[in-house]
């Protein structure tokens, strides 16, 4: 178990999230807790089953609504075109899928792909209300084994989900596989604030306010203790850029948002 629980871990502990370490040690991090490699996916599934009902409301409450800005910015960077086929990995309740569907027109299609049926079902009402239901389809499946043939999509996106995948690089490799040549990958994730002052405030908020809000509103303190732990174990933007390049992506860029609280990466399959 990582010893420094209310701080940002060092590079060594962040790299324990990578596939080589997970497969060698046969353990994975569920937050700061070490669990058997084969157990993490089941725990993540139970975790999201427990928060699905409150997921959208808690996201808006805890981010003060800023997550909507992050998602709009992230999808905009992809420069999607009319007729594009897009896959939204770990698509959850569909925020990114809706944004993408608005950009690709009636001839395009977005596949919302998530392992958790409760999350998919929770987001259906938003998609139906948006009037974009015909442009968005749903597939329940594992990000490590995407159930589509090679070169099926013009774009792949993953927002606030890849850090929960047991073998993160395998997930990215699968996204690379299903992209057409020239296809784009977008990854939006939480990251480390660049300002020391903002970081201290964020740490207090993350480890005291967020769990309390989770307990009061969602009746689940543990779920919102787990969230900031996963954020602090995730590779920093420059580290994730290197990982994407090693997998085979090119033209890898990233942009920090809101003092680095989130970061959006964009990459291309040659």
N, C-alpha and C positions, 0 to 999 in steps of 0.2 A: 504494500500500500504506500502511496506517495505520502511523505511525512508532512510537507508544508501544505496545509489544507486550505488556507485562506490567502494564498498568494499564487503568483504565476510560476509554473514549474520551469525547470531548465530544459535545454535542448535535448539532453539525454532522455528525460522522461517524455518529452513530446515525441521523440523518435521511437518510443516503445509502442506507439500506435501503429507503426508501419508493419507491413506484412511479414518481413523477415523475422522480426522479433516475436510477433504473435505466433507464428508457426514454429519457431525454435523453442519458445518457452511454453507453448500450448496454453497460454493465458492471454486474456484481453482485459482492458480497463472498461468497467462500467462505472462512469464517473471516476472517483479516486479508488474505487474498490477493484481488486484483482479478482477475476472470475475465470473459470475454464473457458477456453476458446470456443467450445461448442455450446456454451451456456449463454453467451452474450446476446445472440439474436433473440432467444426466448425472453430474456429480461427486457430487451428493447421493445419487443412486441407487447409484453405486459405493461410496460411503462406508458406506451402511447394508447393502449386500450383504456388506461386509467385516466388519461387527461383529454381524450378526444372530444368529449362533450364541452369542455371549457377552453379548448385549445385556441380558437380565434380570439375569444374575449380576453384571455390571459395574455396573448401576444400583444394585443393593442394596449392593454392596461400596463404591462411591465415595460414596454418600449415607448410608452406615451404616444403611440401611433406612428413612431418613426419607421417601424418596419415596413410600412406601406411605401414610404419614400425610397427605402433601400431596394425594395422589390421592383418598383418602377424603373429606377436607375439601372438595375442589373439587367432587366429584360431589354431595355432600350439599347444597351451596349451591344446586343447581339445583332442589331440591324436586320431583323427578320424581314423576309419578303413575301409577297402574296403567293400562296400556293405551297409554302414550305411545310414539311412534315417535321414535327417537333416532339421530343419525348421529355417529359418532366419526371425525372427520377426522384424517388422519395417525395412525390408530389403532394402528399398529405391532403389538406382541405382545399387545394386548388388555386391559391392566389396567383402563383406564377403562370399556371395553365390559362387562367382567364386573361391575364395581361398579354400572353403570347397569342392567344386566339384572336384577340382584337387586332393584332398586327398582320396576321397571315391571310386575312380575308376568308370568304366563303369557300374558296378552293383549297385552302390549307387544312391541316388537321393536327391537333395536339393529343398525344397519349399521356394521360396522367397515370403514372406507374408507381405503385406503393405496395409494400408488403402488408400493410395494416388496413383491413377492410373497414374498421371503425372510423379511421381517419377519412377514408374515401367517402363513406356514407355521410359523415358529418359535413363535408364540403359540398355535397350534391345540391343542396338548396341554393347556394350562392351561384353555382353554375347555371342552374335552371332559371334563377332570377335574372341572370345577366343576359339571357337570350342567346347564349353561345353554346347551348347544349349540343347542337348538331356538329359543332367543330371540335368537341372534346370527347374522347373516349376514355374508358377506365380499364386498367389491367392490374390485377393483384399479383405481385411477383417480387422476387428477390433481386436487389440491385447487383448482387454478385453473380447472378446468372440471368441476364436480361433475356426474356423469351421472344426475341425478334431476330431475324436473319441479319447477317452482315450488311452494312451499307443501306440501312433502312430509313435513316433520318438525315435531314439537313442540319438539325441542331439538337443538342442535348443540354438540359439544364438541371441543376440540383441546388436547392435552396435550404440551408439550415438542416441538412439531412445526412450528408456524407460522414460527419463525425460519429454518427451512430452505427455505421456499417463496420462489421467486425474486421474485414480485410479491405481497408479503404482503397488501396491501390488496385485490387481486383475489380472494385466497383468502377473506378476510372478506366481501367482497361476495357471493361465491358462497354462503357460509353464510347470509347474510342472505336471499338469493333463495330458498333451499330451505326456509327456516323458514316455518311458518304464522304468521299474525298472532297476536301474543301469545307466540310462541315464544321460547325463551331460548337465548342463547349463553353458553358457558363456555370461557374460555381460561386454561390453567395454563401458566406459563412461568417460567424462571429469571429472576432480576433481581439488583439491586445491593444488597448488605447495607447496612443503615442505619448501623451502628456502624463507625467508622474502624478500631477494633482488630480486629473480626471481619473487616472487608474486607481488611486486610493478611494475616491468617491465611488467609483464603479465597484470596487471590491466590497465596500461596506454595503452598497445597495444589493449586490449579488448574493452575499452570504447571510444577510440579515433581513432585508426588506423582501426580497423575492420569495424565500421560503415561507415567511410569515404571510405574505399575500396568497401564496399557494395553499396554505393551511386554511385561511379564512374564506377565500373565494371558492377554491376547488376541492377543499377538504383533503388535500394531498401535499403535505410539507415535503416529503421525500422526493417527489418528482421535481420540485423546484429547488431542491438542494443539488440534485443530480445535474441539472442543466448548467449552472455555472462551473461545475467541476469538469464537464466535458469540454467546455469552451477553453479552459486553461490548459488542457492537454492537447489541444489541436495545434498542428503545425502553424507557424507564423507565415504571413503572406509570401515572403521570399523563399521559405522552405517549401511551401506548397507549390510554388512556381517551379522549383527544381524537380519536385516529384512528377509534375505533369510533363516536363521536358523528358525525363527519363522514361516515362511510359510511351512517349512517341509523339506528343503534341508539339506543335511549333507555334511561333508568334504568340508566346505566352506573355500576357500582361496582367497587371492587377492594379486596383484602385482602392485605397482606404476610404471608408465612409464614416462621417461623424467621429472624427479624431481617432479612427482606427477601431471603433467598437465593432464594426463589420468591415468585410473586405470582399470585393467582387473580382474574380479571376475570369479572364477570357482567353481561350486557346483555340487552335485550329488543327484539324486533321489534314495532313498533306495528301 
